[in-house]
């Protein structure tokens, strides 16, 4: 009996994302986001957890189609015998936002770079991409809560000739 409720709930949630959007003032021309982010870092041997900040700006060009600029800074808390690990990402690209009642789901495809520092060594800057999306919940006409943002971030390590697979999750406030 529980799988029926689960499947029905998932169907209704997915259907609401594709409902006919209202293009009125629900999708602002520009918005900014700042919040907390958690990133799972790929080291080829294991995964490391990093906490940090994320900031983004979106300029909506026409009916939800926009351009994103996304900046992230993650810092790995260390043990006494491990070096400090810092990553900084600078990603840009197209986005699409829909409006369903008081919720704005969005998706984006971002491209740019990620810089990694393993103190005292600076590893360098690599090509990175970010594919993901999230859900903004309106609280007032000028503020929203970013309930969730999920990004899959593949990063090309040119000096090691391999791709790392990063995962980033964020929450925070949106100013419209």
N, C-alpha and C positions, 0 to 999 in steps of 0.2 A: 504494500500500500504506500509506503514512503517514497519509492521511486516515481510513482505517478505524480505526487505533489512536487517532487524535485524537478521532474521533466516539465511539468506545467509552469512552475516558477521560472525556470530557465527560458522556456519558450516566450513567456510574457515579457521577461526582461529584454531578450533579444528583439522581440517585436517592437517594444517601445523605442528602441534605438533607431528603427527605420520608419517610425511614424511620420506623417506629413509634418515637416517642421514649420514653425511660424517665423517668418523672416522680419518681423517687426523689430522693436528695440531689444529683443531678447539676446541677440548676438551683438555685442558692442564692437565698435570700430577698432578699438585698441584695448588691450588688457595686460596687466603685469602679474606675475606670480612670484612669491617667495615662500620658502618652506624648508622643512626637514627632509633629508633623503638618506636612505640606506642603500648601500651598494655591495653586491657580492662580487669580489674581484677574483679573476681566474689567474692562477700562477703556474699552470701546467702540472704542478705536483698536487695542489690542493686549492681550496677556495678560502679567501680571507674576507672577513666582514669589515666594512668601513661605514662610519657615520659622517654626515656632513650637511651641507647647505646646497640648495638649488634655487636659481632665479631664472625666470623666463619672461619674455615679452612676445606678444602676438599682435600682429596688425592684420585685421580681417579686410581683405580686398573687396570681396563680393559674395554675398549670401553664404557666409560661413567658410569660404575658401580664403586662407590667409598664409602668412609667412611667420615662422617662429625663429626666435633666437634663444638658445638655452645654454646656461652656464652652470656648471656643477663643481663643487669642491668637496672631496671626501678625504677623511683622515682616519687611518687605522690606529686604534688604540693598541699599544705595544706591550709586550712583556719586557722584562729587564734585559734579556739577551737578544732581542730582535730589533732591527732598525725601524725607524719611523717610516711609514709609507703614506704618501700623499698623491692623490690624482686630481687633476683639473681638466674638465671637459668644456669644449667650446663647439657647439653644434648649431647648425642653421638649416632651414628647409621649409617645405610646404606643410600646411596643416588643414584639416577640415573639422569644423565644429557644427553640430546640429543643436536644435533647441526643442526640448520636449518638456512642456509645463515649466517647472522651476529647476530643471536639470539640463546641463549642457555636456553631452558626451563629445569627446574629441579624439582624433587620431593624427599622427604626424610621422613624417619620414625625414630624419635629420642627418646632416653630413658635416664633418668638420675634423677636429683633432682632439686628442687626449694626451696630456702630459703627465708623466709619472716620475715621482722623486722617491727613491729609496735612500734616505739620508745615511751616510754622507755622499752617496752616489746619485747623480742626476741621470736617469736612464734615457730621457729624451722625449720627443714628441712624435706621436704616431697618428695615422689616419684612423678615424672612427666614424661609425654610423649609429643612429639611434632610431629604432622602430618601436612605436608604442602608442599609448593613448591614456585616457583617463576620464574622470567624471567630476564636473564642477556643480556644486549645489548652491543655488542662490539664497542669500540670507537677507540682503537689502538691495536696492537698485544699484549701488556702487560697490558692493562687496559680495564675494562668494567664497565658499569653502571648497578647496580641492580635496575631495574625499579620498581620491586615489589617483596616482599616476604610475604607470608601469612602463619601463623602457627596457628593451633588449638592445645591448650595445656591443656589437662586434668591433674589435679593434685589431688593426693590422700591425703586428710587430715586425717591421721590416728587417731589423738587425738579427732577429731570431728566425725569420722566414716562417711565421705561423700567425694564426688568428687566435686571439683571446676572446672568450665569450663572457661579457659582463652583464649583470642584471641590476637595475636600479628601480627602487620604489620610493615614491615621495608623497607627502601630504603638506598642506599649507593654506595660505590665504591668497585670494585673487582680488585685485583692484581693477575695476572697470571704468 
